[in-house]
């Protein structure tokens, strides 16, 4: 396998590091942090109401966090589609598309898990975490195979 050319790397980076997409993902991640009480500024012991006791419905901030996670998934899927149309080696294209789609699947799984109603058993929680972790692990493995497109190596 040959190293990608500078032009091929540039094509991929134009898709992955598009200022608008990066900004949208950053905003969605920031929203998730605030909505789920994960931001460093969140007072200890506070956070969202996951399920409203009186109605059994998911709390509005959790629903909005789920929507933000789905926006991230959508952006990743759009990037995968754009990468699929680039003139780069087929194997590289396949790995990049796979990594992005797997990350999108992880975000979709998170979004769905956050808005599940009713108590979850320990086995259901473990299963959900394994699914999300499996997507992330497989995405990282695919991305590792095409790291030249993703990180500055000083040679391009």
N, CA, C and O atoms as a GROMACS GRO file, in nm:
protein
  624
    1UNK      N    1   0.084  -0.118   0.000
    1UNK     CA    2   0.000   0.000   0.000
    1UNK      C    3   0.089   0.124   0.000
    1UNK      O    4   0.183   0.134   0.078
    2UNK      N    5   0.058   0.217  -0.087
    2UNK     CA    6   0.137   0.339  -0.096
    2UNK      C    7   0.076   0.450  -0.011
    2UNK      O    8  -0.044   0.451   0.017
    3UNK      N    9   0.160   0.541   0.027
    3UNK     CA   10   0.113   0.654   0.107
    3UNK      C   11   0.028   0.746   0.020
    3UNK      O   12   0.053   0.759  -0.100
    4UNK      N   13  -0.073   0.807   0.079
    4UNK     CA   14  -0.155   0.898   0.001
    4UNK      C   15  -0.076   1.021  -0.042
    4UNK      O   16   0.019   1.062   0.025
    5UNK      N   17  -0.115   1.077  -0.153
    5UNK     CA   18  -0.048   1.198  -0.201
    5UNK      C   19  -0.098   1.319  -0.122
    5UNK      O   20  -0.200   1.312  -0.053
    6UNK      N   21  -0.025   1.427  -0.134
    6UNK     CA   22  -0.066   1.550  -0.068
    6UNK      C   23  -0.204   1.593  -0.118
    6UNK      O   24  -0.287   1.640  -0.040
    7UNK      N   25  -0.229   1.579  -0.247
    7UNK     CA   26  -0.359   1.617  -0.304
    7UNK      C   27  -0.472   1.531  -0.248
    7UNK      O   28  -0.581   1.581  -0.221
    8UNK      N   29  -0.447   1.402  -0.229
    8UNK     CA   30  -0.549   1.313  -0.173
    8UNK      C   31  -0.578   1.350  -0.027
    8UNK      O   32  -0.693   1.352   0.016
    9UNK      N   33  -0.472   1.377   0.047
    9UNK     CA   34  -0.489   1.418   0.186
    9UNK      C   35  -0.569   1.547   0.193
    9UNK      O   36  -0.657   1.562   0.278
   10UNK      N   37  -0.538   1.640   0.105
   10UNK     CA   38  -0.609   1.768   0.103
   10UNK      C   39  -0.758   1.747   0.074
   10UNK      O   40  -0.842   1.811   0.138
   11UNK      N   41  -0.790   1.659  -0.020
   11UNK     CA   42  -0.931   1.630  -0.050
   11UNK      C   43  -1.005   1.582   0.075
   11UNK      O   44  -1.114   1.630   0.106
   12UNK      N   45  -0.945   1.488   0.144
   12UNK     CA   46  -1.010   1.430   0.262
   12UNK      C   47  -1.022   1.536   0.372
   12UNK      O   48  -1.128   1.548   0.434
   13UNK      N   49  -0.919   1.610   0.394
   13UNK     CA   50  -0.922   1.710   0.502
   13UNK      C   51  -1.022   1.822   0.473
   13UNK      O   52  -1.079   1.879   0.566
   14UNK      N   53  -1.046   1.853   0.346
   14UNK     CA   54  -1.148   1.952   0.312
   14UNK      C   55  -1.285   1.906   0.359
   14UNK      O   56  -1.368   1.987   0.401
   15UNK      N   57  -1.308   1.777   0.352
   15UNK     CA   58  -1.437   1.723   0.398
   15UNK      C   59  -1.439   1.716   0.550
   15UNK      O   60  -1.532   1.765   0.614
   16UNK      N   61  -1.337   1.654   0.608
   16UNK     CA   62  -1.338   1.629   0.752
   16UNK      C   63  -1.324   1.755   0.837
   16UNK      O   64  -1.380   1.762   0.947
   17UNK      N   65  -1.252   1.851   0.787
   17UNK     CA   66  -1.222   1.969   0.868
   17UNK      C   67  -1.289   2.094   0.811
   17UNK      O   68  -1.241   2.206   0.831
   18UNK      N   69  -1.399   2.074   0.741
   18UNK     CA   70  -1.480   2.184   0.692
   18UNK      C   71  -1.521   2.269   0.811
   18UNK      O   72  -1.576   2.219   0.909
   19UNK      N   73  -1.494   2.398   0.802
   19UNK     CA   74  -1.517   2.488   0.916
   19UNK      C   75  -1.662   2.484   0.967
   19UNK      O   76  -1.686   2.485   1.087
   20UNK      N   77  -1.756   2.478   0.876
   20UNK     CA   78  -1.896   2.475   0.915
   20UNK      C   79  -1.931   2.347   0.991
   20UNK      O   80  -1.994   2.352   1.096
   21UNK      N   81  -1.889   2.234   0.937
   21UNK     CA   82  -1.918   2.106   1.002
   21UNK      C   83  -1.850   2.095   1.138
   21UNK      O   84  -1.911   2.051   1.236
   22UNK      N   85  -1.726   2.136   1.144
   22UNK     CA   86  -1.652   2.132   1.271
   22UNK      C   87  -1.723   2.220   1.374
   22UNK      O   88  -1.736   2.182   1.490
   23UNK      N   89  -1.766   2.337   1.332
   23UNK     CA   90  -1.837   2.427   1.422
   23UNK      C   91  -1.969   2.368   1.470
   23UNK      O   92  -2.004   2.380   1.588
   24UNK      N   93  -2.042   2.303   1.379
   24UNK     CA   94  -2.169   2.241   1.418
   24UNK      C   95  -2.147   2.127   1.518
   24UNK      O   96  -2.224   2.114   1.614
   25UNK      N   97  -2.044   2.046   1.496
   25UNK     CA   98  -2.015   1.938   1.590
   25UNK      C   99  -1.972   1.995   1.725
   25UNK      O  100  -2.016   1.948   1.830
   26UNK      N  101  -1.886   2.096   1.722
   26UNK     CA  102  -1.842   2.160   1.846
   26UNK      C  103  -1.961   2.217   1.924
   26UNK      O  104  -1.970   2.200   2.045
   27UNK      N  105  -2.052   2.283   1.853
   27UNK     CA  106  -2.169   2.340   1.919
   27UNK      C  107  -2.259   2.230   1.977
   27UNK      O  108  -2.310   2.244   2.089
   28UNK      N  109  -2.276   2.122   1.902
   28UNK     CA  110  -2.360   2.012   1.951
   28UNK      C  111  -2.297   1.948   2.075
   28UNK      O  112  -2.367   1.918   2.172
   29UNK      N  113  -2.166   1.929   2.073
   29UNK     CA  114  -2.098   1.872   2.190
   29UNK      C  115  -2.109   1.963   2.311
   29UNK      O  116  -2.131   1.916   2.423
   30UNK      N  117  -2.094   2.093   2.290
   30UNK     CA  118  -2.108   2.189   2.400
   30UNK      C  119  -2.249   2.186   2.456
   30UNK      O  120  -2.269   2.191   2.577
   31UNK      N  121  -2.348   2.178   2.367
   31UNK     CA  122  -2.487   2.170   2.411
   31UNK      C  123  -2.510   2.044   2.494
   31UNK      O  124  -2.575   2.049   2.599
   32UNK      N  125  -2.458   1.933   2.448
   32UNK     CA  126  -2.474   1.807   2.522
   32UNK      C  127  -2.413   1.820   2.661
   32UNK      O  128  -2.473   1.778   2.760
   33UNK      N  129  -2.294   1.878   2.669
   33UNK     CA  130  -2.228   1.897   2.798
   33UNK      C  131  -2.317   1.977   2.895
   33UNK      O  132  -2.332   1.940   3.011
   34UNK      N  133  -2.374   2.085   2.845
   34UNK     CA  134  -2.458   2.171   2.930
   34UNK      C  135  -2.590   2.101   2.962
   34UNK      O  136  -2.632   2.096   3.078
   35UNK      N  137  -2.655   2.047   2.859
   35UNK     CA  138  -2.787   1.986   2.878
   35UNK      C  139  -2.786   1.865   2.970
   35UNK      O  140  -2.882   1.840   3.044
   36UNK      N  141  -2.676   1.789   2.967
   36UNK     CA  142  -2.668   1.670   3.052
   36UNK      C  143  -2.593   1.695   3.182
   36UNK      O  144  -2.571   1.602   3.260
   37UNK      N  145  -2.556   1.820   3.206
   37UNK     CA  146  -2.488   1.852   3.331
   37UNK      C  147  -2.346   1.803   3.337
   37UNK      O  148  -2.294   1.774   3.445
   38UNK      N  149  -2.281   1.792   3.221
   38UNK     CA  150  -2.144   1.741   3.215
   38UNK      C  151  -2.040   1.853   3.210
   38UNK      O  152  -1.921   1.828   3.228
   39UNK      N  153  -2.084   1.975   3.184
   39UNK     CA  154  -1.993   2.088   3.171
   39UNK      C  155  -1.924   2.113   3.306
   39UNK      O  156  -1.985   2.094   3.411
   40UNK      N  157  -1.797   2.156   3.301
   40UNK     CA  158  -1.726   2.184   3.426
   40UNK      C  159  -1.797   2.286   3.515
   40UNK      O  160  -1.780   2.285   3.636
   41UNK      N  161  -1.876   2.373   3.454
   41UNK     CA  162  -1.946   2.476   3.531
   41UNK      C  163  -2.071   2.424   3.602
   41UNK      O  164  -2.134   2.497   3.678
   42UNK      N  165  -2.108   2.298   3.577
   42UNK     CA  166  -2.227   2.241   3.639
   42UNK      C  167  -2.200   2.218   3.788
   42UNK      O  168  -2.105   2.150   3.825
   43UNK      N  169  -2.285   2.275   3.873
   43UNK     CA  170  -2.266   2.253   4.018
   43UNK      C  171  -2.277   2.104   4.052
   43UNK      O  172  -2.358   2.031   3.994
   44UNK      N  173  -2.196   2.061   4.145
   44UNK     CA  174  -2.199   1.923   4.189
   44UNK      C  175  -2.338   1.886   4.240
   44UNK      O  176  -2.400   1.961   4.315
   45UNK      N  177  -2.385   1.769   4.198
   45UNK     CA  178  -2.514   1.721   4.244
   45UNK      C  179  -2.631   1.769   4.161
   45UNK      O  180  -2.746   1.733   4.188
   46UNK      N  181  -2.604   1.852   4.060
   46UNK     CA  182  -2.714   1.897   3.975
   46UNK      C  183  -2.702   1.831   3.839
   46UNK      O  184  -2.601   1.769   3.806
   47UNK      N  185  -2.804   1.845   3.763
   47UNK     CA  186  -2.806   1.786   3.630
   47UNK      C  187  -2.949   1.781   3.582
   47UNK      O  188  -3.039   1.835   3.647
   48UNK      N  189  -2.972   1.719   3.470
   48UNK     CA  190  -3.106   1.720   3.413
   48UNK      C  191  -3.200   1.623   3.485
   48UNK      O  192  -3.157   1.531   3.554
   49UNK      N  193  -3.326   1.647   3.465
   49UNK     CA  194  -3.426   1.551   3.508
   49UNK      C  195  -3.444   1.456   3.392
   49UNK      O  196  -3.500   1.492   3.289
   50UNK      N  197  -3.396   1.333   3.410
   50UNK     CA  198  -3.400   1.237   3.300
   50UNK      C  199  -3.542   1.193   3.272
   50UNK      O  200  -3.585   1.189   3.157
   51UNK      N  201  -3.614   1.159   3.377
   51UNK     CA  202  -3.753   1.119   3.361
   51UNK      C  203  -3.835   1.200   3.461
   51UNK      O  204  -3.807   1.201   3.581
   52UNK      N  205  -3.936   1.268   3.409
   52UNK     CA  206  -4.021   1.350   3.493
   52UNK      C  207  -4.111   1.257   3.575
   52UNK      O  208  -4.190   1.182   3.517
   53UNK      N  209  -4.099   1.261   3.707
   53UNK     CA  210  -4.171   1.165   3.792
   53UNK      C  211  -4.323   1.164   3.771
   53UNK      O  212  -4.385   1.058   3.769
   54UNK      N  213  -4.382   1.281   3.756
   54UNK     CA  214  -4.528   1.289   3.744
   54UNK      C  215  -4.582   1.231   3.614
   54UNK      O  216  -4.694   1.181   3.610
   55UNK      N  217  -4.502   1.237   3.508
   55UNK     CA  218  -4.552   1.195   3.376
   55UNK      C  219  -4.483   1.071   3.321
   55UNK      O  220  -4.537   1.003   3.234
   56UNK      N  221  -4.362   1.042   3.372
   56UNK     CA  222  -4.285   0.931   3.317
   56UNK      C  223  -4.220   0.965   3.183
   56UNK      O  224  -4.162   0.878   3.118
   57UNK      N  225  -4.230   1.091   3.143
   57UNK     CA  226  -4.172   1.136   3.017
   57UNK      C  227  -4.026   1.178   3.038
   57UNK      O  228  -3.983   1.212   3.148
   58UNK      N  229  -3.952   1.174   2.929
   58UNK     CA  230  -3.812   1.217   2.932
   58UNK      C  231  -3.808   1.369   2.949
   58UNK      O  232  -3.888   1.441   2.891
   59UNK      N  233  -3.714   1.415   3.030
   59UNK     CA  234  -3.698   1.558   3.053
   59UNK      C  235  -3.657   1.633   2.927
   59UNK      O  236  -3.587   1.576   2.843
   60UNK      N  237  -3.700   1.757   2.912
   60UNK     CA  238  -3.673   1.833   2.789
   60UNK      C  239  -3.524   1.852   2.759
   60UNK      O  240  -3.486   1.851   2.642
   61UNK      N  241  -3.441   1.869   2.859
   61UNK     CA  242  -3.298   1.888   2.831
   61UNK      C  243  -3.235   1.758   2.780
   61UNK      O  244  -3.142   1.762   2.700
   62UNK      N  245  -3.285   1.644   2.825
   62UNK     CA  246  -3.234   1.515   2.778
   62UNK      C  247  -3.279   1.493   2.633
   62UNK      O  248  -3.202   1.442   2.551
   63UNK      N  249  -3.402   1.530   2.603
   63UNK     CA  250  -3.451   1.519   2.466
   63UNK      C  251  -3.367   1.606   2.373
   63UNK      O  252  -3.330   1.564   2.264
   64UNK      N  253  -3.337   1.727   2.417
   64UNK     CA  254  -3.256   1.817   2.334
   64UNK      C  255  -3.113   1.763   2.318
   64UNK      O  256  -3.054   1.776   2.211
   65UNK      N  257  -3.058   1.704   2.422
   65UNK     CA  258  -2.924   1.644   2.412
   65UNK      C  259  -2.927   1.528   2.312
   65UNK      O  260  -2.833   1.511   2.235
   66UNK      N  261  -3.033   1.450   2.314
   66UNK     CA  262  -3.048   1.341   2.219
   66UNK      C  263  -3.052   1.394   2.076
   66UNK      O  264  -2.990   1.338   1.986
   67UNK      N  265  -3.124   1.503   2.056
   67UNK     CA  266  -3.130   1.566   1.922
   67UNK      C  267  -2.991   1.615   1.879
   67UNK      O  268  -2.954   1.603   1.762
   68UNK      N  269  -2.915   1.670   1.973
   68UNK     CA  270  -2.779   1.716   1.941
   68UNK      C  271  -2.691   1.597   1.901
   68UNK      O  272  -2.610   1.608   1.809
   69UNK      N  273  -2.707   1.486   1.970
   69UNK     CA  274  -2.630   1.365   1.934
   69UNK      C  275  -2.668   1.317   1.794
   69UNK      O  276  -2.582   1.274   1.717
   70UNK      N  277  -2.796   1.325   1.761
   70UNK     CA  278  -2.840   1.286   1.627
   70UNK      C  279  -2.787   1.383   1.520
   70UNK      O  280  -2.761   1.342   1.407
   71UNK      N  281  -2.771   1.511   1.556
   71UNK     CA  282  -2.711   1.607   1.462
   71UNK      C  283  -2.565   1.569   1.434
   71UNK      O  284  -2.519   1.575   1.320
   72UNK      N  285  -2.494   1.529   1.538
   72UNK     CA  286  -2.356   1.485   1.519
   72UNK      C  287  -2.353   1.363   1.428
   72UNK      O  288  -2.272   1.357   1.335
   73UNK      N  289  -2.440   1.268   1.452
   73UNK     CA  290  -2.446   1.148   1.368
   73UNK      C  291  -2.473   1.186   1.223
   73UNK      O  292  -2.411   1.131   1.132
   74UNK      N  293  -2.564   1.278   1.202
   74UNK     CA  294  -2.598   1.320   1.066
   74UNK      C  295  -2.479   1.386   0.995
   74UNK      O  296  -2.454   1.360   0.877
   75UNK      N  297  -2.407   1.468   1.067
   75UNK     CA  298  -2.288   1.532   1.009
   75UNK      C  299  -2.185   1.428   0.970
   75UNK      O  300  -2.127   1.434   0.862
   76UNK      N  301  -2.162   1.331   1.058
   76UNK     CA  302  -2.066   1.224   1.029
   76UNK      C  303  -2.110   1.143   0.907
   76UNK      O  304  -2.027   1.105   0.824
   77UNK      N  305  -2.239   1.116   0.896
   77UNK     CA  306  -2.290   1.042   0.780
   77UNK      C  307  -2.273   1.124   0.652
   77UNK      O  308  -2.240   1.068   0.547
   78UNK      N  309  -2.295   1.254   0.659
   78UNK     CA  310  -2.275   1.340   0.542
   78UNK      C  311  -2.128   1.342   0.501
   78UNK      O  312  -2.097   1.339   0.382
   79UNK      N  313  -2.039   1.346   0.598
   79UNK     CA  314  -1.896   1.342   0.568
   79UNK      C  315  -1.859   1.208   0.505
   79UNK      O  316  -1.780   1.204   0.411
   80UNK      N  317  -1.916   1.099   0.556
   80UNK     CA  318  -1.888   0.967   0.499
   80UNK      C  319  -1.934   0.963   0.353
   80UNK      O  320  -1.864   0.909   0.267
   81UNK      N  321  -2.048   1.019   0.326
   81UNK     CA  322  -2.099   1.023   0.189
   81UNK      C  323  -2.007   1.105   0.099
   81UNK      O  324  -1.978   1.066  -0.014
   82UNK      N  325  -1.962   1.218   0.149
   82UNK     CA  326  -1.872   1.303   0.071
   82UNK      C  327  -1.738   1.233   0.046
   82UNK      O  328  -1.684   1.241  -0.065
   83UNK      N  329  -1.685   1.166   0.146
   83UNK     CA  330  -1.559   1.092   0.131
   83UNK      C  331  -1.577   0.983   0.026
   83UNK      O  332  -1.486   0.956  -0.052
   84UNK      N  333  -1.695   0.921   0.024
   84UNK     CA  334  -1.722   0.813  -0.071
   84UNK      C  335  -1.711   0.858  -0.216
   84UNK      O  336  -1.691   0.774  -0.304
   85UNK      N  337  -1.722   0.986  -0.241
   85UNK     CA  338  -1.712   1.038  -0.377
   85UNK      C  339  -1.575   1.092  -0.414
   85UNK      O  340  -1.557   1.145  -0.524
   86UNK      N  341  -1.478   1.080  -0.325
   86UNK     CA  342  -1.344   1.135  -0.353
   86UNK      C  343  -1.259   1.041  -0.437
   86UNK      O  344  -1.280   0.920  -0.438
   87UNK      N  345  -1.164   1.099  -0.506
   87UNK     CA  346  -1.068   1.022  -0.588
   87UNK      C  347  -0.946   0.988  -0.504
   87UNK      O  348  -0.839   1.047  -0.520
   88UNK      N  349  -0.964   0.893  -0.415
   88UNK     CA  350  -0.855   0.844  -0.332
   88UNK      C  351  -0.856   0.691  -0.346
   88UNK      O  352  -0.954   0.635  -0.395
   89UNK      N  353  -0.750   0.625  -0.303
   89UNK     CA  354  -0.748   0.479  -0.314
   89UNK      C  355  -0.872   0.416  -0.249
   89UNK      O  356  -0.916   0.458  -0.142
   90UNK      N  357  -0.927   0.316  -0.315
   90UNK     CA  358  -1.052   0.253  -0.271
   90UNK      C  359  -1.042   0.201  -0.128
   90UNK      O  360  -1.136   0.216  -0.050
   91UNK      N  361  -0.931   0.140  -0.092
   91UNK     CA  362  -0.918   0.086   0.044
   91UNK      C  363  -0.920   0.199   0.147
   91UNK      O  364  -0.982   0.187   0.252
   92UNK      N  365  -0.851   0.308   0.116
   92UNK     CA  366  -0.851   0.423   0.208
   92UNK      C  367  -0.992   0.481   0.220
   92UNK      O  368  -1.039   0.511   0.330
   93UNK      N  369  -1.057   0.497   0.107
   93UNK     CA  370  -1.193   0.549   0.107
   93UNK      C  371  -1.283   0.461   0.193
   93UNK      O  372  -1.364   0.511   0.272
   94UNK      N  373  -1.270   0.331   0.178
   94UNK     CA  374  -1.351   0.237   0.254
   94UNK      C  375  -1.327   0.251   0.404
   94UNK      O  376  -1.422   0.252   0.483
   95UNK      N  377  -1.202   0.262   0.445
   95UNK     CA  378  -1.170   0.276   0.587
   95UNK      C  379  -1.224   0.408   0.644
   95UNK      O  380  -1.278   0.411   0.754
   96UNK      N  381  -1.209   0.515   0.568
   96UNK     CA  382  -1.257   0.644   0.615
   96UNK      C  383  -1.410   0.645   0.627
   96UNK      O  384  -1.464   0.692   0.728
   97UNK      N  385  -1.477   0.593   0.526
   97UNK     CA  386  -1.623   0.588   0.528
   97UNK      C  387  -1.670   0.500   0.644
   97UNK      O  388  -1.764   0.534   0.715
   98UNK      N  389  -1.603   0.388   0.662
   98UNK     CA  390  -1.640   0.297   0.772
   98UNK      C  391  -1.621   0.366   0.907
   98UNK      O  392  -1.709   0.357   0.993
   99UNK      N  393  -1.510   0.434   0.926
   99UNK     CA  394  -1.484   0.502   1.054
   99UNK      C  395  -1.592   0.606   1.082
   99UNK      O  396  -1.644   0.613   1.194
  100UNK      N  397  -1.626   0.684   0.983
  100UNK     CA  398  -1.726   0.788   1.003
  100UNK      C  399  -1.864   0.729   1.029
  100UNK      O  400  -1.936   0.775   1.118
  101UNK      N  401  -1.902   0.626   0.952
  101UNK     CA  402  -2.033   0.565   0.973
  101UNK      C  403  -2.043   0.495   1.108
  101UNK      O  404  -2.149   0.496   1.170
  102UNK      N  405  -1.934   0.435   1.153
  102UNK     CA  406  -1.936   0.371   1.284
  102UNK      C  407  -1.948   0.475   1.396
  102UNK      O  408  -2.019   0.453   1.494
  103UNK      N  409  -1.878   0.587   1.381
  103UNK     CA  410  -1.894   0.693   1.480
  103UNK      C  411  -2.036   0.747   1.479
  103UNK      O  412  -2.092   0.776   1.585
  104UNK      N  413  -2.094   0.760   1.361
  104UNK     CA  414  -2.234   0.804   1.352
  104UNK      C  415  -2.325   0.705   1.424
  104UNK      O  416  -2.418   0.744   1.494
  105UNK      N  417  -2.298   0.576   1.407
  105UNK     CA  418  -2.378   0.474   1.475
  105UNK      C  419  -2.365   0.485   1.627
  105UNK      O  420  -2.463   0.465   1.700
  106UNK      N  421  -2.246   0.516   1.675
  106UNK     CA  422  -2.226   0.532   1.819
  106UNK      C  423  -2.308   0.650   1.871
  106UNK      O  424  -2.371   0.641   1.977
  107UNK      N  425  -2.307   0.761   1.798
  107UNK     CA  426  -2.385   0.877   1.841
  107UNK      C  427  -2.534   0.850   1.836
  107UNK      O  428  -2.609   0.896   1.922
  108UNK      N  429  -2.578   0.776   1.735
  108UNK     CA  430  -2.719   0.739   1.726
  108UNK      C  431  -2.758   0.649   1.843
  108UNK      O  432  -2.865   0.666   1.902
  109UNK      N  433  -2.672   0.555   1.877
  109UNK     CA  434  -2.700   0.466   1.991
  109UNK      C  435  -2.708   0.545   2.121
  109UNK      O  436  -2.793   0.517   2.205
  110UNK      N  437  -2.619   0.642   2.138
  110UNK     CA  438  -2.625   0.727   2.257
  110UNK      C  439  -2.759   0.801   2.262
  110UNK      O  440  -2.827   0.803   2.365
  111UNK      N  441  -2.794   0.862   2.150
  111UNK     CA  442  -2.918   0.940   2.145
  111UNK      C  443  -3.038   0.855   2.182
  111UNK      O  444  -3.125   0.898   2.257
  112UNK      N  445  -3.042   0.734   2.130
  112UNK     CA  446  -3.154   0.644   2.161
  112UNK      C  447  -3.153   0.601   2.306
  112UNK      O  448  -3.258   0.592   2.370
  113UNK      N  449  -3.035   0.575   2.359
  113UNK     CA  450  -3.025   0.532   2.499
  113UNK      C  451  -3.070   0.643   2.593
  113UNK      O  452  -3.136   0.616   2.694
  114UNK      N  453  -3.037   0.766   2.562
  114UNK     CA  454  -3.071   0.877   2.650
  114UNK      C  455  -3.221   0.897   2.662
  114UNK      O  456  -3.269   0.945   2.766
  115UNK      N  457  -3.297   0.862   2.559
  115UNK     CA  458  -3.441   0.889   2.564
  115UNK      C  459  -3.525   0.764   2.590
  115UNK      O  460  -3.646   0.765   2.569
  116UNK      N  461  -3.461   0.659   2.635
  116UNK     CA  462  -3.538   0.539   2.673
  116UNK      C  463  -3.611   0.567   2.803
  116UNK      O  464  -3.555   0.624   2.897
  117UNK      N  465  -3.735   0.526   2.806
  117UNK     CA  466  -3.812   0.542   2.929
  117UNK      C  467  -3.812   0.410   3.005
  117UNK      O  468  -3.791   0.303   2.947
  118UNK      N  469  -3.838   0.420   3.131
  118UNK     CA  470  -3.843   0.300   3.214
  118UNK      C  471  -3.705   0.262   3.264
  118UNK      O  472  -3.604   0.296   3.204
  119UNK      N  473  -3.704   0.191   3.373
  119UNK     CA  474  -3.576   0.150   3.432
  119UNK      C  475  -3.506   0.046   3.344
  119UNK      O  476  -3.569  -0.038   3.279
  120UNK      N  477  -3.376   0.054   3.344
  120UNK     CA  478  -3.294  -0.043   3.270
  120UNK      C  479  -3.228  -0.139   3.369
  120UNK      O  480  -3.184  -0.100   3.477
  121UNK      N  481  -3.224  -0.262   3.331
  121UNK     CA  482  -3.153  -0.360   3.414
  121UNK      C  483  -3.003  -0.341   3.395
  121UNK      O  484  -2.959  -0.274   3.301
  122UNK      N  485  -2.927  -0.398   3.484
  122UNK     CA  486  -2.781  -0.391   3.471
  122UNK      C  487  -2.738  -0.453   3.338
  122UNK      O  488  -2.645  -0.403   3.274
  123UNK      N  489  -2.802  -0.560   3.297
  123UNK     CA  490  -2.767  -0.626   3.170
  123UNK      C  491  -2.797  -0.535   3.051
  123UNK      O  492  -2.720  -0.532   2.955
  124UNK      N  493  -2.908  -0.460   3.057
  124UNK     CA  494  -2.940  -0.368   2.947
  124UNK      C  495  -2.840  -0.254   2.941
  124UNK      O  496  -2.801  -0.211   2.832
  125UNK      N  497  -2.801  -0.205   3.055
  125UNK     CA  498  -2.701  -0.097   3.059
  125UNK      C  499  -2.569  -0.148   3.003
  125UNK      O  500  -2.507  -0.081   2.920
  126UNK      N  501  -2.527  -0.264   3.048
  126UNK     CA  502  -2.403  -0.323   2.998
  126UNK      C  503  -2.409  -0.346   2.849
  126UNK      O  504  -2.312  -0.318   2.778
  127UNK      N  505  -2.519  -0.396   2.800
  127UNK     CA  506  -2.536  -0.421   2.657
  127UNK      C  507  -2.526  -0.292   2.577
  127UNK      O  508  -2.459  -0.287   2.474
  128UNK      N  509  -2.592  -0.187   2.624
  128UNK     CA  510  -2.588  -0.057   2.555
  128UNK      C  511  -2.446  -0.003   2.552
  128UNK      O  512  -2.401   0.046   2.449
  129UNK      N  513  -2.377  -0.012   2.664
  129UNK     CA  514  -2.239   0.037   2.669
  129UNK      C  515  -2.148  -0.044   2.576
  129UNK      O  516  -2.060   0.011   2.512
  130UNK      N  517  -2.171  -0.175   2.568
  130UNK     CA  518  -2.091  -0.259   2.479
  130UNK      C  519  -2.118  -0.223   2.333
  130UNK      O  520  -2.026  -0.222   2.252
  131UNK      N  521  -2.242  -0.195   2.300
  131UNK     CA  522  -2.275  -0.157   2.163
  131UNK      C  523  -2.205  -0.027   2.126
  131UNK      O  524  -2.139  -0.020   2.022
  132UNK      N  525  -2.218   0.074   2.210
  132UNK     CA  526  -2.154   0.204   2.182
  132UNK      C  527  -2.002   0.187   2.178
  132UNK      O  528  -1.936   0.238   2.088
  133UNK      N  529  -1.947   0.117   2.275
  133UNK     CA  530  -1.803   0.093   2.278
  133UNK      C  531  -1.755   0.015   2.158
  133UNK      O  532  -1.647   0.041   2.106
  134UNK      N  533  -1.835  -0.081   2.114
  134UNK     CA  534  -1.800  -0.158   1.995
  134UNK      C  535  -1.792  -0.071   1.871
  134UNK      O  536  -1.700  -0.085   1.790
  135UNK      N  537  -1.890   0.019   1.856
  135UNK     CA  538  -1.887   0.112   1.742
  135UNK      C  539  -1.762   0.200   1.749
  135UNK      O  540  -1.692   0.218   1.649
  136UNK      N  541  -1.736   0.254   1.868
  136UNK     CA  542  -1.620   0.344   1.883
  136UNK      C  543  -1.489   0.271   1.858
  136UNK      O  544  -1.399   0.324   1.791
  137UNK      N  545  -1.478   0.150   1.910
  137UNK     CA  546  -1.356   0.071   1.892
  137UNK      C  547  -1.333   0.037   1.745
  137UNK      O  548  -1.221   0.050   1.694
  138UNK      N  549  -1.438  -0.005   1.677
  138UNK     CA  550  -1.426  -0.038   1.535
  138UNK      C  551  -1.396   0.087   1.452
  138UNK      O  552  -1.320   0.080   1.355
  139UNK      N  553  -1.454   0.200   1.490
  139UNK     CA  554  -1.426   0.326   1.420
  139UNK      C  555  -1.279   0.364   1.436
  139UNK      O  556  -1.214   0.406   1.340
  140UNK      N  557  -1.228   0.350   1.557
  140UNK     CA  558  -1.087   0.383   1.583
  140UNK      C  559  -0.995   0.290   1.504
  140UNK      O  560  -0.893   0.334   1.451
  141UNK      N  561  -1.030   0.163   1.498
  141UNK     CA  562  -0.948   0.067   1.422
  141UNK      C  563  -0.946   0.103   1.273
  141UNK      O  564  -0.841   0.096   1.209
  142UNK      N  565  -1.060   0.142   1.219
  142UNK     CA  566  -1.066   0.181   1.078
  142UNK      C  567  -0.987   0.310   1.056
  142UNK      O  568  -0.915   0.322   0.956
  143UNK      N  569  -1.000   0.405   1.147
  143UNK     CA  570  -0.930   0.533   1.133
  143UNK      C  571  -0.779   0.516   1.143
  143UNK      O  572  -0.703   0.587   1.077
  144UNK      N  573  -0.734   0.422   1.226
  144UNK     CA  574  -0.591   0.398   1.241
  144UNK      C  575  -0.527   0.360   1.109
  144UNK      O  576  -0.411   0.393   1.083
  145UNK      N  577  -0.602   0.290   1.026
  145UNK     CA  578  -0.549   0.244   0.897
  145UNK      C  579  -0.530   0.358   0.797
  145UNK      O  580  -0.461   0.343   0.697
  146UNK      N  581  -0.592   0.473   0.826
  146UNK     CA  582  -0.582   0.587   0.734
  146UNK      C  583  -0.538   0.713   0.809
  146UNK      O  584  -0.580   0.824   0.775
  147UNK      N  585  -0.455   0.696   0.909
  147UNK     CA  586  -0.415   0.808   0.993
  147UNK      C  587  -0.343   0.919   0.917
  147UNK      O  588  -0.345   1.035   0.960
  148UNK      N  589  -0.280   0.886   0.805
  148UNK     CA  590  -0.211   0.989   0.727
  148UNK      C  591  -0.306   1.098   0.679
  148UNK      O  592  -0.265   1.213   0.659
  149UNK      N  593  -0.432   1.064   0.662
  149UNK     CA  594  -0.532   1.164   0.621
  149UNK      C  595  -0.580   1.248   0.738
  149UNK      O  596  -0.633   1.357   0.718
  150UNK      N  597  -0.562   1.198   0.857
  150UNK     CA  598  -0.625   1.256   0.975
  150UNK      C  599  -0.534   1.342   1.060
  150UNK      O  600  -0.580   1.435   1.125
  151UNK      N  601  -0.406   1.311   1.060
  151UNK     CA  602  -0.315   1.382   1.149
  151UNK      C  603  -0.199   1.438   1.069
  151UNK      O  604  -0.158   1.383   0.967
  152UNK      N  605  -0.147   1.550   1.118
  152UNK     CA  606  -0.031   1.611   1.054
  152UNK      C  607   0.093   1.528   1.088
  152UNK      O  608   0.122   1.502   1.205
  153UNK      N  609   0.164   1.486   0.986
  153UNK     CA  610   0.283   1.406   1.009
  153UNK      C  611   0.411   1.485   0.986
  153UNK      O  612   0.521   1.435   1.011
  154UNK      N  613   0.397   1.606   0.938
  154UNK     CA  614   0.514   1.687   0.911
  154UNK      C  615   0.575   1.658   0.775
  154UNK      O  616   0.670   1.725   0.735
  155UNK      N  617   0.523   1.561   0.704
  155UNK     CA  618   0.580   1.526   0.574
  155UNK      C  619   0.494   1.576   0.458
  155UNK      O  620   0.534   1.566   0.342
  156UNK      N  621   0.378   1.630   0.488
  156UNK     CA  622   0.289   1.672   0.379
  156UNK      C  623   0.258   1.818   0.389
  156UNK      O  624   0.184   1.872   0.306
   0.00000   0.00000   0.00000
